[in-house]
């Protein structure tokens, strides 16, 4: 028998691939062989973004990228979460089972999968593992607060906050426990995903993940006790092993990106004064309509500060008719615009002053771990809850207010940038939080200790 062999399965979206890829790297460093299973569609993107001739076999032979179908056709929209979830359930469980059987029968079984680590959103994989006699763990790609929320659906129904399809029954706020923040009922993560039909599909899919996830021996999370004490005490099974950060020596491309990272942004940052640059990035899914895009461009210009702005090729929903039409009066001379940035390295750069963010959990953890204050612009799903933590619980950022047309105006952007960068208390809290969070991944830190316990279990 060779190395212990872990199969890692992320939900097919960039924000899920990132944390599971980070975990895979750590497992390889600890002497495991890892087979990382993307969807066919995303596998192609990842391999092309690496620009690696071999493409699918990295870090020696101990991290292998393979793929299975997600059930959608090549032209179908993967951001349409309702049809993606239905297609996944039709296709992926049997495809995963076949993949594992194939791997286990190779070389006389010397390369057998010994454990599965799956995304909590694909926790049906634990059932597949159980059927094949393979132990399993679940990795949470969002905050621990989201897991606490999903596992408390019965309580929310009982208290009349939502019905049995997840639709809100009243306005106002709810609180899961005394140690958790008060959150707007309007911000239930699934209730801002697509139309009512998609919301219902998403909600019922989440309820199933609770049942499947109960098969996990371990729940791993990119968080720390200081950041989410309330959620972790409500759900003590969760093992915090965050923050997930690249080694400070790594300036190489991040494996698992869907787009090629533009490293020219680092040379540009080197030429900017310390704490001067506004970093603007909205993750892998957010899209902008033309009028909001215009206000953002003119707002950045109005700040009269240097900015680094990530504008994905598809962030206008691929309409072609807007195709990021920058307004005529936008000069952009103080800024640099890239299609995709090496975000962890960018946020670590001393030139960065603040982060205008969609508040996805990976971005939230990366910003907090680098002591960067936030301007919060959540788009959908768990990002609204993450904003509550950033602004109301940790107090390391500010939100934007929309005008009567539902637009964040250029003047609002200028005003909030000035307010944030003039607030010494927020800056002080951000630095303090960075130190507190980073202590967890020191040699004798809590997250390091938790991760080592998990490694022992994998080796059993």
C-alpha positions as CSV (number, residue, x, y, z in Angstrom):
1,X,0.0,0.0,0.0
2,X,1.4,3.4,-1.0
3,X,0.4,6.8,0.2
4,X,-3.0,7.4,1.8
5,X,-5.2,8.6,-1.1
6,X,-7.8,11.3,-0.5
7,X,-10.4,12.2,-3.1
8,X,-11.4,15.9,-2.9
9,X,-14.7,17.1,-4.5
10,X,-15.7,20.8,-4.7
11,X,-19.0,22.2,-5.8
12,X,-18.5,23.4,-9.4
13,X,-18.0,27.1,-8.7
14,X,-14.9,29.2,-8.3
15,X,-15.5,30.2,-4.7
16,X,-15.8,26.5,-3.8
17,X,-12.9,25.2,-5.8
18,X,-10.5,27.7,-4.1
19,X,-10.8,26.5,-0.5
20,X,-10.8,22.9,-1.4
21,X,-7.7,23.4,-3.6
22,X,-6.0,25.1,-0.7
23,X,-6.8,22.1,1.5
24,X,-5.5,19.7,-1.2
25,X,-2.2,21.5,-1.3
26,X,-1.9,21.2,2.5
27,X,-2.7,17.5,2.3
28,X,0.0,16.9,-0.4
29,X,2.5,18.8,1.8
30,X,1.5,16.4,4.7
31,X,2.3,13.3,2.5
32,X,-1.0,12.4,1.0
33,X,-1.9,11.6,-2.6
34,X,-4.9,13.8,-3.7
35,X,-7.3,13.3,-6.6
36,X,-9.1,16.6,-7.2
37,X,-12.4,16.1,-9.0
38,X,-13.8,19.1,-10.9
39,X,-16.7,19.1,-13.3
40,X,-15.6,18.5,-16.9
41,X,-16.6,22.1,-17.8
42,X,-14.5,23.7,-15.0
43,X,-11.6,21.2,-15.4
44,X,-11.0,22.6,-18.9
45,X,-11.0,26.2,-17.6
46,X,-8.6,25.4,-14.8
47,X,-6.2,23.6,-17.0
48,X,-6.2,26.4,-19.6
49,X,-5.7,29.0,-16.9
50,X,-2.6,27.2,-15.6
51,X,-1.0,27.4,-19.1
52,X,0.8,24.2,-18.1
53,X,1.6,21.9,-21.0
54,X,1.1,18.8,-18.8
55,X,-2.0,20.5,-17.4
56,X,-3.6,17.8,-15.3
57,X,-0.8,16.4,-13.2
58,X,0.9,18.8,-10.8
59,X,3.2,18.9,-7.7
60,X,5.0,15.7,-8.8
61,X,2.4,13.0,-9.1
62,X,0.7,13.6,-5.7
63,X,-2.0,16.0,-6.9
64,X,-4.0,14.9,-9.8
65,X,-6.8,16.8,-11.5
66,X,-9.6,14.7,-12.9
67,X,-13.2,15.4,-13.9
68,X,-16.7,14.1,-14.1
69,X,-19.8,15.6,-16.0
70,X,-22.0,18.1,-14.1
71,X,-25.0,17.1,-16.2
72,X,-25.4,20.4,-18.2
73,X,-24.6,20.8,-21.9
74,X,-21.5,22.8,-23.0
75,X,-23.6,25.9,-23.8
76,X,-25.8,26.0,-20.7
77,X,-25.3,28.7,-18.1
78,X,-23.6,27.3,-14.9
79,X,-24.6,30.5,-13.0
80,X,-28.2,29.4,-13.3
81,X,-28.2,27.6,-10.0
82,X,-31.6,25.9,-10.2
83,X,-30.8,23.9,-13.4
84,X,-27.2,23.3,-12.2
85,X,-28.4,21.7,-8.9
86,X,-31.0,19.5,-10.7
87,X,-28.4,18.4,-13.3
88,X,-25.8,17.6,-10.5
89,X,-28.2,15.3,-8.7
90,X,-29.1,13.5,-12.0
91,X,-25.5,13.0,-13.1
92,X,-22.8,13.4,-10.6
93,X,-23.4,10.7,-7.9
94,X,-23.2,7.8,-10.3
95,X,-20.3,9.4,-12.2
96,X,-18.4,9.8,-8.9
97,X,-19.1,6.2,-7.9
98,X,-17.8,5.0,-11.3
99,X,-14.7,7.1,-11.0
100,X,-13.9,5.7,-7.6
101,X,-14.5,2.2,-8.7
102,X,-12.1,2.7,-11.7
103,X,-9.4,4.2,-9.5
104,X,-9.7,1.4,-6.9
105,X,-9.4,-1.3,-9.4
106,X,-6.2,0.1,-11.0
107,X,-2.8,-1.4,-10.2
108,X,-4.3,-4.3,-8.3
109,X,-5.9,-1.8,-5.8
110,X,-2.6,-0.4,-4.6
111,X,-3.9,3.1,-5.3
112,X,-7.2,2.8,-3.5
113,X,-9.1,5.9,-2.3
114,X,-8.8,5.8,1.5
115,X,-11.0,8.8,2.3
116,X,-13.3,11.5,0.7
117,X,-13.3,15.2,1.5
118,X,-16.3,16.8,-0.2
119,X,-17.8,20.3,-0.3
120,X,-20.8,20.4,2.1
121,X,-22.9,21.4,-0.9
122,X,-22.0,18.0,-2.5
123,X,-22.3,16.1,0.7
124,X,-24.3,13.3,-1.1
125,X,-20.7,12.2,-1.9
126,X,-20.5,10.9,1.7
127,X,-23.3,8.5,0.8
128,X,-21.4,7.3,-2.2
129,X,-18.3,6.8,0.1
130,X,-20.3,4.9,2.7
131,X,-21.7,2.6,0.0
132,X,-18.1,1.9,-1.1
133,X,-16.7,1.6,2.5
134,X,-14.7,4.9,2.4
135,X,-14.7,7.3,5.3
136,X,-15.5,10.9,4.7
137,X,-15.2,14.5,5.8
138,X,-17.1,17.7,4.7
139,X,-15.4,21.0,3.9
140,X,-17.5,24.1,4.4
141,X,-16.8,26.7,1.6
142,X,-18.8,29.4,3.3
143,X,-18.9,30.8,6.8
144,X,-19.7,28.6,9.8
145,X,-22.7,30.9,10.3
146,X,-24.3,29.6,7.1
147,X,-24.0,26.0,8.4
148,X,-25.6,27.0,11.7
149,X,-28.4,28.6,9.7
150,X,-29.0,25.7,7.4
151,X,-29.0,23.3,10.3
152,X,-31.6,25.4,12.1
153,X,-34.2,25.4,9.3
154,X,-36.8,23.6,11.6
155,X,-36.4,26.4,14.2
156,X,-36.9,29.1,11.6
157,X,-40.1,27.4,10.4
158,X,-41.3,26.8,14.0
159,X,-40.8,30.5,14.8
160,X,-42.8,31.6,11.8
161,X,-39.8,33.3,10.1
162,X,-40.2,31.2,6.9
163,X,-42.5,28.5,5.4
164,X,-41.5,24.9,4.6
165,X,-40.3,26.0,1.1
166,X,-37.9,28.6,2.7
167,X,-40.0,31.7,1.7
168,X,-39.9,34.5,4.3
169,X,-43.2,34.9,6.2
170,X,-42.5,38.3,7.7
171,X,-40.2,41.3,7.6
172,X,-37.8,42.2,10.4
173,X,-34.8,40.4,11.9
174,X,-34.0,37.0,13.4
175,X,-31.3,35.7,15.7
176,X,-30.2,32.1,15.9
177,X,-28.8,32.4,19.3
178,X,-27.7,35.1,21.8
179,X,-24.2,34.9,20.5
180,X,-25.2,35.3,16.9
181,X,-26.0,38.7,15.2
182,X,-29.4,40.0,14.4
183,X,-29.9,39.5,10.7
184,X,-32.5,40.8,8.2
185,X,-35.0,38.1,7.3
186,X,-34.8,39.6,3.7
187,X,-31.2,38.4,3.7
188,X,-31.9,34.6,3.9
189,X,-29.2,33.4,1.5
190,X,-31.3,31.3,-0.8
191,X,-34.0,34.0,-1.1
192,X,-31.9,36.2,-3.3
193,X,-30.9,33.6,-5.8
194,X,-32.9,33.9,-9.0
195,X,-36.7,33.6,-9.2
196,X,-39.0,31.9,-6.8
197,X,-38.7,28.5,-8.5
198,X,-34.9,28.6,-8.3
199,X,-35.2,29.7,-4.6
200,X,-37.4,26.8,-3.8
201,X,-35.0,24.3,-5.6
202,X,-32.0,25.8,-3.7
203,X,-33.8,25.7,-0.3
204,X,-34.8,22.0,-0.7
205,X,-31.4,21.1,-1.9
206,X,-29.9,22.7,1.2
207,X,-32.2,20.8,3.5
208,X,-31.0,17.5,1.9
209,X,-27.3,18.5,2.5
210,X,-28.1,18.5,6.2
211,X,-29.1,14.9,6.0
212,X,-26.1,13.8,3.9
213,X,-23.7,15.9,5.9
214,X,-24.6,14.0,9.1
215,X,-22.5,11.1,7.6
216,X,-19.3,13.2,7.8
217,X,-16.8,12.2,10.5
218,X,-15.4,15.8,10.4
219,X,-16.6,19.2,9.3
220,X,-13.7,21.5,8.3
221,X,-14.1,25.2,8.0
222,X,-12.0,28.1,6.7
223,X,-12.7,30.2,9.8
224,X,-11.4,30.9,13.3
225,X,-13.0,30.8,16.8
226,X,-12.5,34.6,17.2
227,X,-14.4,35.4,14.0
228,X,-17.3,33.1,14.5
229,X,-17.5,32.2,18.1
230,X,-21.3,32.2,18.2
231,X,-21.8,29.9,15.1
232,X,-19.1,27.5,16.3
233,X,-20.6,27.2,19.8
234,X,-24.0,26.6,18.2
235,X,-22.5,23.9,16.0
236,X,-19.5,22.4,17.9
237,X,-18.8,19.7,15.3
238,X,-17.1,22.3,13.1
239,X,-13.3,22.3,13.2
240,X,-12.0,25.7,12.3
241,X,-8.7,25.4,10.3
242,X,-8.5,28.9,8.8
243,X,-7.4,31.3,7.5
244,X,-6.6,29.6,4.2
245,X,-3.6,31.6,2.7
246,X,-0.8,30.9,0.3
247,X,2.6,30.6,1.8
248,X,4.2,34.0,1.9
249,X,6.9,32.8,-0.4
250,X,4.5,31.7,-3.2
251,X,4.3,34.2,-6.0
252,X,3.3,31.5,-8.4
253,X,-0.1,31.2,-10.1
254,X,-2.9,29.8,-7.9
255,X,-4.0,26.4,-9.0
256,X,-7.7,26.0,-9.5
257,X,-8.5,29.5,-11.0
258,X,-11.0,29.6,-13.9
259,X,-9.2,32.6,-15.4
260,X,-5.6,33.4,-15.9
261,X,-4.2,35.7,-13.2
262,X,-2.8,39.0,-14.4
263,X,0.5,39.5,-12.5
264,X,1.1,42.9,-14.1
265,X,-1.0,44.3,-11.3
266,X,1.8,43.6,-8.9
267,X,4.4,45.7,-10.8
268,X,1.8,48.5,-10.9
269,X,1.2,48.2,-7.2
270,X,4.9,48.5,-6.5
271,X,4.8,52.0,-8.0
272,X,2.0,53.2,-5.7
273,X,2.4,54.9,-2.3
274,X,1.7,52.8,0.8
275,X,-2.0,52.5,1.8
276,X,-3.2,54.5,-1.3
277,X,-4.9,52.0,-3.6
278,X,-8.6,51.0,-3.7
279,X,-8.8,47.3,-4.7
280,X,-12.1,46.5,-6.4
281,X,-13.2,42.9,-7.0
282,X,-16.6,41.2,-7.0
283,X,-15.7,37.5,-7.3
284,X,-16.5,35.1,-10.0
285,X,-20.3,35.4,-10.4
286,X,-21.5,39.0,-9.8
287,X,-22.8,40.8,-12.9
288,X,-23.5,44.5,-13.5
289,X,-26.1,46.3,-15.5
290,X,-24.8,49.2,-17.7
291,X,-26.0,52.0,-15.4
292,X,-24.4,50.5,-12.3
293,X,-21.2,49.8,-14.1
294,X,-21.1,53.4,-15.3
295,X,-21.6,54.8,-11.7
296,X,-18.9,52.5,-10.4
297,X,-16.4,53.7,-13.0
298,X,-17.2,57.4,-12.4
299,X,-17.2,56.8,-8.6
300,X,-13.7,55.4,-8.7
301,X,-12.6,58.4,-10.8
302,X,-14.2,60.8,-8.4
303,X,-12.2,59.5,-5.4
304,X,-9.1,60.8,-7.2
305,X,-7.1,57.9,-5.8
306,X,-5.3,55.0,-7.5
307,X,-7.5,51.9,-7.9
308,X,-7.0,48.3,-9.1
309,X,-10.3,47.1,-10.6
310,X,-11.0,43.5,-11.6
311,X,-13.5,43.4,-14.5
312,X,-14.2,39.9,-15.6
313,X,-14.9,39.4,-19.3
314,X,-18.3,37.9,-18.4
315,X,-19.4,40.4,-15.7
316,X,-21.9,42.0,-18.0
317,X,-23.7,38.6,-18.3
318,X,-22.1,38.2,-21.7
319,X,-24.7,40.5,-23.2
320,X,-22.3,41.8,-25.8
321,X,-24.6,44.9,-26.0
322,X,-23.0,46.5,-22.9
323,X,-19.7,44.6,-23.0
324,X,-18.3,46.9,-20.3
325,X,-18.9,50.1,-22.0
326,X,-16.9,52.5,-20.0
327,X,-18.6,56.0,-19.9
328,X,-17.1,58.6,-22.2
329,X,-16.1,60.8,-19.3
330,X,-14.2,58.0,-17.6
331,X,-10.4,58.6,-18.0
332,X,-9.2,55.8,-15.7
333,X,-5.7,57.3,-15.7
334,X,-5.2,56.8,-12.0
335,X,-6.3,53.2,-12.1
336,X,-5.4,49.8,-13.5
337,X,-8.1,47.4,-14.8
338,X,-7.4,43.7,-15.1
339,X,-9.6,40.7,-16.0
340,X,-8.5,38.5,-13.0
341,X,-6.0,39.2,-10.2
342,X,-3.8,37.1,-7.9
343,X,-6.0,38.3,-5.1
344,X,-4.2,36.9,-2.1
345,X,-0.9,38.5,-3.2
346,X,-2.7,41.8,-4.0
347,X,-4.4,42.1,-0.6
348,X,-1.0,41.5,1.1
349,X,0.6,44.4,-0.8
350,X,1.4,47.5,1.4
351,X,-0.1,49.8,-1.3
352,X,-3.6,48.5,-0.7
353,X,-5.8,50.9,1.4
354,X,-9.2,49.2,1.2
355,X,-11.2,46.5,-0.5
356,X,-14.5,47.1,-2.3
357,X,-15.8,43.6,-2.2
358,X,-18.8,41.4,-2.9
359,X,-18.1,39.8,0.5
360,X,-17.8,36.2,-0.6
361,X,-16.4,34.1,2.2
362,X,-12.9,33.6,0.6
363,X,-12.5,37.3,-0.1
364,X,-13.8,38.1,3.4
365,X,-11.2,35.8,5.0
366,X,-8.4,37.1,2.7
367,X,-9.2,40.7,3.5
368,X,-9.5,40.2,7.2
369,X,-6.2,38.1,7.3
370,X,-4.4,41.0,5.7
371,X,-5.9,43.7,7.9
372,X,-7.6,45.5,4.9
373,X,-10.8,47.5,5.7
374,X,-13.8,46.7,3.6
375,X,-16.4,48.6,1.6
376,X,-19.2,46.0,1.3
377,X,-21.2,45.5,-1.9
378,X,-22.8,42.0,-1.6
379,X,-24.4,40.5,-4.7
380,X,-26.4,37.5,-3.5
381,X,-26.5,34.3,-1.3
382,X,-24.3,34.2,1.8
383,X,-22.6,37.5,0.9
384,X,-25.3,39.5,2.6
385,X,-24.7,37.6,5.9
386,X,-20.9,38.0,5.5
387,X,-21.5,41.8,5.2
388,X,-23.4,41.8,8.5
389,X,-20.3,40.3,10.2
390,X,-17.9,42.7,8.5
391,X,-19.9,45.9,9.3
392,X,-21.9,45.1,12.4
393,X,-20.0,42.3,14.3
394,X,-16.3,42.8,13.6
395,X,-16.8,46.5,12.6
396,X,-14.0,46.4,10.0
397,X,-16.0,47.9,7.1
398,X,-18.9,50.0,5.8
399,X,-21.7,49.3,3.5
400,X,-23.0,51.4,0.6
401,X,-26.5,52.9,0.4
402,X,-28.6,52.6,-2.8
403,X,-30.5,55.6,-4.2
404,X,-34.2,55.6,-5.0
405,X,-33.5,53.7,-8.3
406,X,-31.7,51.0,-6.5
407,X,-28.3,52.2,-7.8
408,X,-25.1,52.9,-5.8
409,X,-24.2,56.3,-7.1
410,X,-20.8,57.7,-7.9
411,X,-21.2,60.2,-5.1
412,X,-22.0,57.5,-2.6
413,X,-18.9,55.6,-3.7
414,X,-16.7,58.7,-3.2
415,X,-18.3,59.5,0.1
416,X,-17.9,56.0,1.6
417,X,-14.3,55.7,0.4
418,X,-13.4,59.0,2.1
419,X,-15.4,58.0,5.3
420,X,-13.6,54.6,5.5
421,X,-10.1,55.9,4.8
422,X,-10.6,58.7,7.4
423,X,-11.8,56.3,10.1
424,X,-8.8,55.4,12.3
425,X,-11.0,53.1,14.5
426,X,-11.9,50.8,11.6
427,X,-8.2,50.7,10.5
428,X,-7.1,49.9,14.1
429,X,-9.7,47.1,14.4
430,X,-8.7,45.7,11.0
431,X,-5.0,45.5,12.1
432,X,-5.9,44.0,15.5
433,X,-8.2,41.4,13.8
434,X,-5.4,40.4,11.4
435,X,-3.0,39.6,14.2
436,X,-5.7,37.6,16.1
437,X,-6.7,35.6,13.0
438,X,-3.1,34.9,11.9
439,X,-2.2,33.5,15.3
440,X,-4.4,30.5,14.4
441,X,-2.0,29.3,11.7
442,X,1.2,29.8,13.7
443,X,3.1,26.7,14.6
444,X,1.2,26.3,17.9
445,X,-2.0,28.0,16.8
446,X,-5.5,26.6,17.2
447,X,-6.1,26.0,13.4
448,X,-2.7,24.3,13.1
449,X,-3.6,22.0,16.0
450,X,-7.0,21.2,14.5
451,X,-5.6,20.5,11.1
452,X,-3.0,18.1,12.6
453,X,-5.8,16.2,14.4
454,X,-7.6,15.8,11.1
455,X,-4.4,14.6,9.4
456,X,-4.0,11.9,12.2
457,X,-7.5,10.7,11.5
458,X,-6.8,10.5,7.7
459,X,-3.8,8.4,8.5
460,X,-5.6,6.0,10.8
